[in-house]
């Protein structure tokens, strides 16, 4: 009878669904309903976005709204077959699709709208017509297209020229893929008479690169009269700073839209980062390459027009910066030789010492470390509390320069840590990596030199910003410990000559301060002279201690002077002097008050930049533009300096203060850079007439020559004459130089001692 029982539960009304069941049902229903695209966009733009992503997403939305872009059907549903909401990730993928479509359209329009005066030269007949036309030109624009930026290994695949009189812009392919073209040798041989004719001026953008590339193939280009990249630095050295209205770089494609009102797509935008120019179809290559020289020419005309309004700058540019281009090409090409055995031996020694220090530090910090594992010396989170306990003083941070270095004399463990960090940096950045940077073609090490490496015109070195290899290195940044890796070739020596006290001599000249001028006329130390004048003590008492170290008085003079020269605030000066800010300010005011002419000059620099927004280097050869100096100050009520409410005003006023402090530094560094460059040109001319001689490097305030081992005392004196007399600080302040001879860089002996020892042998 069991089977006949009624299921009474089945007769009961259905129980209501639980909240969980209802929520599940809603989710399933929602999953089958597509989220409106506008709602997706609302959510995307509500996210925290970078400026770049926001711009890209805006472009995608505009294209979708205009019906030019649509979602990929595969992205519209998930694996379950339900509608998939539009996401930020999908939108950014669509941006790449949009970019590709726009790129293809841009290339199509480039070819379709090729100007009538653009011509592709691929036959001997048309090439000869070009050579004939070049004979009617007095100045032309030139550019090379290459396989890369290694001027010793990469090759030229084409050349473009602009002929202004003929209003003709041509591209000559010489090594493109699968096309009819003239050979590189034929083209370069044909152009050689024009390129070697100095009566035909040449205009280039980044001339150092193109000169070096042509020399890589055994040809030269003489008569370069203008480099639009270096000229731009003189017209607006702030072009690389977007906060001051610059475009962010000195590249032609960035400058053209701003100054020529001409859009210019970059190579990567048009062809992608992995494409080589030799792979670009010739109809497209023509428009791209010919436009480069046309833009270079137009930028030259623009720059020349404006620079002619500043005749002192124009004269300086033509007589110093342009000739310097050839000096730099030779300097870079000469390259460096490394003693790899020394590097290996020294590297092993450093690694052993680093391991010793690591073990000692780990052991000494173990009682103060709370972790179970040995302390990680590279972890600030672990090191700061442990080191604070070890020295019995709370460390605000682990800044090596500002926090640790001032404590190293009082705490051996900090001295060990700083030594360890220095060795690790030395090994990783220099000793271990430099041997891998040898150029495969020249088998030397090459550093790029930028004559406009700083806004004041100082040199910098390193590698080309577009160089994707790991060969470039900064020779000027090599620490003393790493320098002995570098040496001359067999049978050669290195001779270093510096500009002794270059910047303070410049100040003596520009300010006319008698205390400084008298020091240099008497060949005395300027800092000890200032200390003697300030403290009213004999020179010998404030110059050196009995053990040969600097006196406290001389150190104070140097610190105060460098802080002022380099535009440091009084807070920084106080930190360097180890005193309070008020005391540091009073000390500086009293010090410069004891030298009235210098004090007046410093004040005049500040007043001039506040009024004009720039300062001049010597002989008005170049300007340093400091527009922030002219800004009106924002009011911050007394006692509210640190109030977050006035943070923007504080930053604004700090920019003004920084610009005012930079005025003096800009004048001194700008003038000193001119002295260095003029002297380099003279040194290069001298070396060119001496077989076996070369300018080896410029490092800060020093020129280094590569000379034959049998060089003479008379030649050493000729180097001295170049250093002392190529560029003088007027007729009152004499230049100074110290010369040393080296078999390894950094291990030199004074030239007098070198020849004395040589005679003894």
C-alpha positions in Angstrom: 0.0 0.0 0.0 3.1 2.1 0.2 2.8 3.1 -3.4 -0.7 4.3 -2.9 0.2 6.9 -0.3 -0.5 10.5 -1.3 2.4 12.9 -1.6 0.8 15.5 0.6 3.8 17.8 0.1 3.0 18.0 -3.6 -0.4 19.4 -2.8 1.1 22.2 -0.7 1.6 25.6 -2.4 5.2 26.2 -3.7 7.4 27.8 -1.1 8.7 31.3 -2.1 12.3 31.3 -3.5 15.0 32.3 -1.1 16.9 35.6 -1.6 20.0 33.7 -2.7 18.0 31.8 -5.4 16.4 35.0 -6.6 19.8 36.7 -6.8 21.1 33.8 -8.8 18.2 34.0 -11.2 18.7 37.8 -11.6 22.4 37.3 -12.4 21.6 34.7 -15.0 19.0 36.9 -16.6 21.5 39.8 -16.5 24.2 37.7 -18.0 22.0 37.2 -21.0 21.4 40.9 -21.4 24.0 43.1 -23.1 25.2 46.1 -21.1 24.6 49.3 -23.1 27.8 50.5 -24.6 27.3 54.0 -23.1 27.1 52.5 -19.7 30.4 50.7 -20.4 32.0 53.9 -21.5 30.7 55.7 -18.4 32.4 53.0 -16.2 35.6 53.1 -18.2 36.0 56.9 -18.0 35.2 56.8 -14.3 38.3 54.7 -13.7 41.7 56.1 -12.7 43.3 56.6 -16.1 46.7 57.8 -17.2 46.8 60.8 -19.6 47.9 58.6 -22.4 45.2 56.0 -21.9 42.5 58.7 -21.5 43.6 60.2 -24.9 43.5 56.8 -26.6 40.1 55.9 -25.2 38.7 59.2 -26.3 40.0 58.6 -29.8 38.4 55.1 -29.8 35.0 56.4 -28.6 35.0 59.1 -31.2 35.8 56.6 -34.0 33.1 54.2 -32.7 30.5 57.0 -32.4 31.3 58.0 -36.0 30.9 54.5 -37.2 34.5 54.1 -38.3 35.3 51.4 -35.7 33.3 48.5 -34.3 33.8 45.8 -31.7 35.2 42.4 -32.9 32.2 40.0 -32.7 34.5 37.5 -30.9 34.8 40.1 -28.0 31.1 40.5 -27.7 30.3 37.2 -26.1 32.0 35.1 -23.4 32.8 31.3 -23.5 29.2 30.6 -22.2 27.8 32.4 -25.2 26.4 35.3 -23.1 26.9 39.0 -24.0 30.2 40.4 -22.8 30.4 44.0 -21.5 32.7 46.4 -23.3 35.9 46.9 -21.2 38.9 49.2 -21.0 41.2 46.4 -22.2 39.1 45.8 -25.3 38.9 49.6 -26.0 42.7 49.8 -25.9 43.0 46.8 -28.2 40.7 48.7 -30.6 43.0 51.7 -30.3 45.7 49.6 -31.9 43.4 48.6 -34.7 42.5 52.3 -35.1 46.1 53.3 -35.2 46.9 50.7 -37.9 44.0 51.9 -40.0 45.0 55.5 -39.6 48.6 54.6 -40.4 47.6 52.8 -43.6 45.4 55.8 -44.6 48.3 58.2 -43.8 50.7 56.3 -46.0 48.1 56.1 -48.8 47.6 59.8 -48.7 51.3 60.5 -48.5 51.8 58.7 -51.8 48.7 60.1 -53.4 49.7 63.7 -52.5 53.4 63.4 -53.3 54.5 66.9 -54.2 55.5 67.5 -57.9 59.0 68.6 -56.8 59.8 65.4 -55.0 61.7 62.9 -57.2 63.0 59.4 -56.7 66.4 59.0 -58.3 67.0 55.4 -59.5 68.7 55.8 -62.9 72.1 57.1 -63.9 70.5 59.6 -66.2 68.5 61.3 -63.5 71.4 61.0 -61.1 73.6 62.9 -63.6 70.9 65.5 -63.9 71.0 65.9 -60.1 74.8 66.3 -60.1 74.4 69.0 -62.8 71.8 70.8 -60.8 73.9 70.7 -57.6 76.5 72.8 -59.5 74.0 75.7 -59.5 73.5 75.6 -55.7 75.4 77.5 -53.1 73.8 75.7 -50.1 71.8 72.4 -49.8 70.1 70.3 -47.2 71.3 66.7 -46.7 70.1 63.7 -44.8 71.0 60.0 -44.7 68.6 57.0 -44.1 70.3 54.1 -42.4 69.8 50.6 -41.0 70.3 52.0 -37.5 72.2 54.5 -35.3 75.5 52.7 -34.9 77.7 54.8 -37.1 80.5 52.2 -37.1 78.4 49.2 -38.0 75.1 50.2 -39.6 75.0 51.3 -43.3 73.4 54.0 -45.4 70.4 52.8 -47.4 69.5 56.1 -49.0 70.3 59.8 -49.2 67.9 62.8 -49.5 68.9 66.2 -50.7 67.0 69.5 -51.0 68.2 71.9 -53.7 66.7 75.4 -52.8 67.4 77.2 -56.0 65.9 74.4 -58.1 63.1 73.9 -55.5 63.8 70.2 -55.9 63.7 67.5 -53.2 65.1 64.1 -54.1 65.6 60.7 -52.5 68.3 58.3 -53.8 67.8 54.7 -52.5 71.0 52.7 -52.5 70.1 49.5 -50.5 66.4 49.0 -50.3 64.9 45.6 -50.6 63.9 44.1 -54.0 63.8 47.3 -56.1 65.6 49.0 -58.9 68.2 51.4 -57.5 71.8 52.7 -57.9 74.6 51.2 -55.9 75.8 53.0 -52.8 79.4 53.2 -54.1 78.2 54.8 -57.4 76.1 57.4 -55.6 78.6 58.3 -53.0 81.4 58.5 -55.6 79.2 60.8 -57.7 78.3 63.0 -54.8 81.8 63.2 -53.4 82.9 66.3 -55.4 79.8 68.2 -54.1 80.2 66.9 -50.6 83.9 67.9 -50.6 83.3 71.3 -52.0 83.3 73.7 -49.1 81.9 76.5 -51.3 78.6 74.6 -51.3 77.1 74.9 -47.8 75.4 71.9 -46.2 72.5 72.1 -43.8 71.7 69.0 -41.7 69.7 68.0 -38.6 72.0 66.1 -36.2 75.0 66.6 -38.4 77.3 64.7 -36.2 75.4 61.5 -37.0 75.4 62.1 -40.8 79.0 63.1 -41.0 80.0 59.9 -39.1 77.8 57.7 -41.3 79.3 59.0 -44.5 82.8 58.5 -43.0 81.8 55.0 -42.1 81.7 54.4 -45.9 84.9 56.2 -46.6 83.5 59.5 -47.7 83.3 62.9 -46.0 81.0 65.9 -46.1 82.8 69.3 -45.8 81.3 72.7 -45.7 78.6 72.0 -43.1 77.3 75.5 -42.2 74.3 74.7 -40.1 72.9 72.0 -37.9 69.3 72.8 -37.1 69.4 70.6 -34.0 72.3 72.4 -32.3 71.0 75.8 -33.5 67.7 75.1 -31.8 69.5 74.8 -28.5 70.8 78.3 -28.9 67.4 79.7 -29.9 65.5 77.9 -27.1 67.5 75.6 -24.8 64.3 74.9 -22.9 62.7 73.1 -25.9 63.2 69.8 -24.1 61.2 71.0 -21.1 57.4 70.8 -21.6 56.8 72.7 -18.4 58.5 75.7 -20.0 56.6 75.5 -23.3 59.0 73.1 -25.1 57.9 70.2 -27.3 59.9 67.7 -25.2 62.8 67.1 -27.6 65.0 68.6 -30.3 64.0 66.1 -32.9 63.0 67.4 -36.3 59.6 65.7 -36.2 58.8 67.5 -32.9 60.1 70.9 -34.0 58.4 71.1 -37.4 54.8 71.2 -36.1 55.7 74.0 -33.6 57.8 76.2 -35.7 56.9 75.4 -39.3 53.2 74.6 -38.6 53.8 71.4 -40.6 52.6 68.0 -39.3 55.4 65.5 -39.3 54.9 61.8 -38.5 57.7 60.0 -36.8 59.3 56.9 -38.3 57.8 54.6 -35.6 54.3 56.2 -36.1 54.4 55.4 -39.8 56.3 52.1 -40.0 56.5 50.6 -36.5 59.5 50.1 -34.2 60.7 46.9 -35.8 60.7 48.1 -39.5 64.0 49.1 -41.2 63.9 51.9 -43.7 65.3 49.7 -46.4 62.1 47.6 -46.2 59.9 50.7 -46.9 58.4 50.8 -50.4 60.2 53.4 -52.5 57.1 55.5 -53.3 56.6 56.0 -49.5 60.3 56.3 -48.8 60.5 59.2 -51.3 57.9 61.2 -49.5 59.2 60.5 -46.0 62.9 61.1 -46.8 62.5 64.1 -49.2 60.2 65.8 -46.6 63.0 65.4 -44.0 65.4 67.5 -46.0 62.7 70.0 -47.0 61.7 70.4 -43.3 65.4 70.8 -42.4 65.8 73.5 -45.0 62.7 75.4 -43.9 63.8 75.1 -40.2 67.2 76.5 -41.2 65.5 79.5 -42.9 63.4 80.0 -39.8 66.3 79.8 -37.4 68.6 81.9 -39.5 66.0 84.7 -39.7 65.7 84.8 -35.9 69.3 84.3 -35.2 70.3 87.2 -37.4 68.4 89.4 -35.0 70.9 88.3 -32.4 74.3 88.9 -34.2 76.5 87.9 -31.2 74.8 84.5 -30.9 74.9 84.0 -34.7 78.7 84.8 -34.8 79.3 82.4 -31.9 77.2 79.6 -33.5 79.1 79.9 -36.8 82.6 80.2 -35.4 82.3 77.7 -32.4 79.4 75.4 -32.5 79.5 74.5 -36.2 83.3 73.8 -36.3 82.9 71.8 -33.1 80.7 69.3 -35.0 83.8 67.9 -36.8 85.8 67.8 -33.6 83.1 65.7 -31.9 82.9 63.3 -34.9 86.7 62.6 -34.6 86.6 62.4 -30.8 83.8 59.8 -30.9 85.4 57.8 -33.7 88.8 57.6 -32.0 87.1 55.6 -29.2 88.6 53.9 -26.3 90.6 50.8 -25.5 89.9 48.8 -22.3 92.4 46.7 -20.4 90.2 43.6 -20.1 92.7 41.8 -17.9 92.7 44.7 -15.5 89.0 44.8 -15.6 88.7 41.1 -14.8 91.3 41.2 -12.0 89.9 44.4 -10.5 86.3 43.0 -10.7 87.3 39.9 -8.9 89.0 41.9 -6.2 85.8 44.1 -5.8 83.6 41.0 -5.6 85.7 39.5 -2.9 85.7 42.7 -0.9 81.9 43.1 -1.4 81.3 39.6 0.0 83.6 40.3 3.0 81.6 43.5 3.8 78.3 41.8 3.2 79.1 39.0 5.7 80.3 41.5 8.3 77.3 43.8 7.9 74.8 40.9 8.1 76.5 39.6 11.3 76.8 43.0 12.9 73.1 43.8 12.2 71.8 40.4 13.2 71.1 41.4 16.8 69.0 44.4 15.6 67.1 42.6 12.8 63.7 41.1 13.7 63.3 38.8 10.7 63.9 35.1 10.7 66.1 35.2 7.5 69.4 37.1 7.3 68.9 40.8 6.8 68.7 42.0 3.2 71.2 44.8 2.7 69.2 46.1 -0.3 65.9 46.3 1.6 65.2 49.8 3.0 62.3 48.4 5.0 64.7 46.0 6.8 67.8 48.1 6.9 66.5 51.4 8.3 65.1 50.1 11.7 68.0 47.7 12.2 70.7 50.3 11.4 68.9 52.9 13.6 69.1 50.5 16.5 72.7 49.7 15.8 73.8 53.3 15.9 71.3 54.4 18.6 69.8 57.0 16.4 66.6 57.1 14.4 67.4 57.4 10.7 64.7 59.3 8.7 65.7 57.5 5.5 68.5 55.6 3.9 69.7 58.4 1.6 73.4 57.7 1.1 74.4 61.3 0.4 72.2 63.3 2.8 71.7 60.9 5.7 74.4 58.2 5.8 77.5 60.0 4.6 77.5 62.7 7.4 77.4 59.9 10.0 80.1 57.6 8.5 83.0 59.2 10.6 81.1 58.5 13.8 79.8 55.0 13.0 82.0 52.3 11.5 79.0 50.2 10.5 77.8 53.1 8.3 81.2 53.5 6.7 81.2 49.8 5.9 77.7 50.0 4.4 78.6 53.0 2.2 81.8 51.1 1.0 79.6 48.1 0.2 77.1 50.1 -1.7 79.8 51.9 -3.7 81.5 48.6 -4.6 78.2 47.1 -5.7 77.5 50.1 -7.9 81.0 50.2 -9.2 80.9 46.5 -10.1 77.4 46.4 -11.6 77.5 49.7 -13.5 81.1 49.9 -14.6 83.5 46.9 -14.0 81.1 44.1 -15.0 79.2 45.8 -17.8 81.7 47.9 -19.6 83.6 45.0 -21.2 80.4 44.0 -23.0 80.0 47.3 -24.7 82.8 46.8 -27.3 81.8 47.8 -30.8 82.0 44.7 -33.0 83.2 46.6 -36.0 85.9 48.9 -34.6 86.7 46.6 -31.6 86.8 49.8 -29.5 84.5 51.4 -27.0 82.6 54.5 -28.2 80.8 57.2 -26.2 78.5 59.8 -27.8 79.3 63.4 -26.9 76.5 66.0 -26.9 77.8 69.5 -27.2 74.5 70.8 -25.9 74.1 68.2 -23.2 73.0 70.7 -20.6 70.9 73.9 -20.8 74.0 75.9 -20.1 75.9 74.5 -23.0 78.1 72.0 -21.1 79.0 68.7 -22.7 77.4 65.4 -21.8 78.3 62.0 -22.9 76.5 58.6 -23.2 74.7 57.0 -26.1 72.3 58.1 -28.8 68.8 58.2 -27.4 67.5 56.0 -30.3 70.3 53.5 -29.9 68.7 50.1 -29.1 72.1 48.4 -28.5 73.8 48.2 -25.2 77.1 49.6 -26.5 76.9 53.2 -25.5 78.3 54.4 -22.2 79.0 57.6 -20.4 82.7 58.2 -20.4 82.4 61.4 -18.4 80.7 59.5 -15.6 83.4 56.9 -15.0 84.4 57.0 -11.3 88.1 57.3 -10.4 88.3 53.6 -9.5 87.1 52.5 -12.9 89.3 54.8 -15.0 92.5 52.7 -15.0 90.6 50.3 -17.3 91.0 52.8 -20.0 94.3 53.4 -21.7 96.0 54.4 -24.9 97.0 52.1 -27.8 100.5 50.5 -27.7 103.2 53.1 -28.2 100.9 55.9 -27.0 100.4 57.9 -23.8 97.5 60.0 -22.5 98.2 63.6 -21.5 95.5 65.4 -19.5 95.3 69.2 -19.2 92.7 70.8 -17.0 91.2 74.3 -16.7 92.5 75.0 -13.3 89.7 76.7 -11.2 87.9 77.4 -14.4 84.6 78.6 -13.0 85.9 80.8 -10.2 88.3 82.5 -12.6 85.3 83.1 -14.8 83.6 84.8 -11.8 86.6 86.9 -11.1 86.5 88.1 -14.7 82.8 88.7 -14.9 82.5 90.4 -11.5 85.8 92.2 -11.5 86.2 91.3 -7.8 89.7 92.5 -6.7 90.1 89.8 -4.0 89.7 87.0 -6.6 91.7 88.7 -9.3 94.6 89.3 -6.9 94.6 85.6 -5.9 95.0 84.5 -9.5 97.6 87.2 -10.4 99.6 85.9 -7.4 98.9 82.3 -8.3 97.3 81.7 -4.9 94.4 79.4 -3.9 91.2 81.5 -4.3 89.4 79.8 -1.4 92.2 80.4 1.0 92.5 83.9 -0.3 88.8 84.5 0.4 89.2 82.9 3.9 92.2 85.2 4.6 90.3 88.2 3.5 87.2 87.3 5.5 88.8 86.1 8.8 91.6 88.7 8.6 94.2 85.9 9.1 97.4 85.2 7.2 97.0 83.2 4.0 99.3 80.4 5.2 97.2 79.8 8.3 93.9 79.3 6.4 95.3 77.3 3.4 96.5 73.9 4.6 96.8 72.1 7.9 100.2 70.7 8.9 99.2 67.3 7.5 98.3 68.8 4.1 94.5 68.7 4.6 92.3 71.7 4.0 91.7 74.0 7.0 88.2 74.5 8.3 88.2 78.1 7.1 89.1 77.1 3.5 86.4 74.4 3.5 83.8 76.9 4.6 84.8 79.2 1.8 84.5 76.5 -0.8 81.2 75.2 0.5 79.7 78.7 0.6 81.0 79.5 -2.9 79.8 76.3 -4.5 76.4 76.5 -2.9 76.0 80.0 -4.3 77.5 79.1 -7.7 75.3 76.1 -8.2 72.1 77.8 -7.1 71.6 76.0 -3.8 69.1 77.3 -1.2 70.3 78.5 2.2 68.7 75.4 3.6 71.2 73.3 1.5 74.0 75.6 2.5 73.1 75.1 6.2 73.1 71.3 5.8 76.5 71.4 4.1 78.0 73.7 6.8 76.3 71.7 9.6 74.6 74.7 11.0 71.1 76.3 11.2 69.6 78.0 8.2 69.7 81.5 9.9 73.4 81.1 10.7 74.2 79.9 7.2 72.4 82.9 5.6 74.2 85.3 7.9 77.5 83.7 7.1 76.9 83.9 3.4 75.8 87.5 3.6 78.9 88.5 5.6 81.2 86.5 3.3 80.0 88.2 0.1 79.7 91.5 1.9 83.5 91.3 2.4 83.8 91.4 -1.4 81.7 94.3 -2.5 82.2 93.9 -6.3 81.3 90.2 -6.2 78.3 90.9 -4.0 77.1 93.7 -6.4 77.6 91.4 -9.4 75.5 88.6 -7.7 72.7 91.1 -7.0 72.9 92.5 -10.5 72.5 89.0 -12.0 69.3 88.4 -9.9 67.9 91.8 -10.9 68.6 91.3 -14.6 67.0 87.9 -14.8 64.0 89.1 -12.8 63.5 91.9 -15.3 64.4 90.0 -18.5 63.8 86.3 -17.9 67.3 85.4 -19.1 71.0 86.0 -18.6 73.9 86.3 -20.9 77.1 84.2 -21.1 80.4 85.9 -21.9 80.4 88.3 -24.9 76.6 87.7 -25.3 77.5 84.5 -27.1 74.5 82.6 -25.7 71.5 83.1 -23.5 70.2 81.1 -20.6 66.4 81.6 -20.5 64.9 81.5 -17.1 61.3 82.6 -17.7 60.1 81.6 -14.2 62.2 84.5 -12.8 59.7 87.0 -14.2 56.6 85.3 -12.7 54.7 87.3 -10.1 54.8 85.8 -6.6 51.7 84.3 -5.0 50.8 85.5 -1.5 51.3 83.1 1.4 50.2 84.5 4.8 52.8 84.6 7.5 53.1 81.3 9.3 51.3 79.4 6.6 54.3 78.3 4.5 53.7 74.6 5.4 49.9 74.8 5.2 48.7 72.2 2.6 46.2 74.9 1.5 49.1 76.9 0.0 51.0 74.0 -1.6 50.5 75.2 -5.1 51.5 78.8 -4.2 54.6 77.3 -2.4 55.6 75.4 -5.5 55.0 78.4 -7.7 57.2 80.7 -5.5 59.9 77.9 -5.2 60.1 77.9 -9.0 60.8 81.6 -9.0 63.4 81.3 -6.3 65.1 78.5 -8.2 65.3 80.6 -11.3 66.7 83.5 -9.5 69.4 81.3 -7.9 70.2 79.8 -11.3 71.1 83.1 -12.9 74.7 83.3 -11.6 75.3 79.6 -12.3 74.0 80.0 -15.8 76.3 82.8 -16.6 79.3 81.0 -15.2 78.6 77.6 -16.7 77.6 79.1 -20.0 80.8 81.1 -20.2 83.0 78.2 -19.1 81.4 75.9 -21.7 82.4 78.5 -24.4 86.0 78.4 -23.1 86.1 74.6 -23.2 84.7 74.4 -26.7 86.9 77.1 -28.2 89.9 75.4 -26.6 88.8 72.0 -28.0 88.7 73.4 -31.5 92.2 74.7 -31.1 93.4 71.4 -29.6 91.8 69.5 -32.5 93.5 71.7 -35.1 96.8 71.2 -33.3 96.4 67.4 -33.2 95.4 67.3 -36.9 98.9 68.6 -37.8 100.7 66.1 -35.5 100.9 62.5 -36.8 99.8 60.1 -34.2 98.0 62.7 -32.1 94.3 62.8 -31.3 91.9 64.5 -28.9 91.0 61.5 -26.6 88.3 62.9 -24.4 86.8 65.9 -22.7 85.8 65.2 -19.1 84.3 68.1 -17.2 87.1 70.7 -17.0 89.8 68.6 -18.6 91.0 67.8 -22.1 92.8 64.5 -22.6 95.2 64.0 -25.6 96.4 60.7 -27.1 100.0 61.3 -28.0 103.0 59.2 -29.2 105.2 57.8 -26.4 108.1 59.9 -27.5 106.3 63.3 -27.2 108.6 66.1 -26.0 108.7 68.7 -23.4 108.3 71.3 -26.1 105.1 69.7 -27.2 103.9 69.6 -23.6 104.4 73.4 -23.5 102.4 73.8 -26.7 99.6 72.0 -25.0 100.0 74.4 -22.1 99.8 77.3 -24.5 96.6 75.9 -26.0 95.0 75.6 -22.6 96.1 79.1 -21.4 95.6 81.2 -24.5 92.8 79.8 -26.7 90.2 81.6 -24.7 91.2 84.2 -22.2 89.2 85.9 -19.4 89.9 89.4 -20.7 93.4 90.9 -20.0 93.3 90.8 -16.2 92.5 87.2 -15.1 95.0 84.6 -16.2 94.1 81.1 -17.0 95.7 78.2 -15.2 96.3 74.5 -16.1 97.8 71.4 -14.6 99.2 68.8 -17.0 99.8 65.2 -16.3 101.0 62.2 -18.2 99.3 58.8 -18.0 99.8 55.2 -19.2 96.4 54.5 -17.7 93.6 57.0 -17.3 93.5 58.3 -13.7 97.0 57.2 -12.9 99.0 60.3 -14.0 102.1 62.1 -12.8 102.7 65.8 -13.3 104.4 66.5 -16.6 107.4 68.1 -14.9 107.9 64.9 -12.9 107.4 62.7 -16.0 110.2 64.4 -17.9 112.5 64.6 -14.9 112.1 60.8 -14.4 112.6 60.3 -18.1 115.9 62.2 -18.0 117.0 60.2 -15.0 116.6 57.0 -16.9 
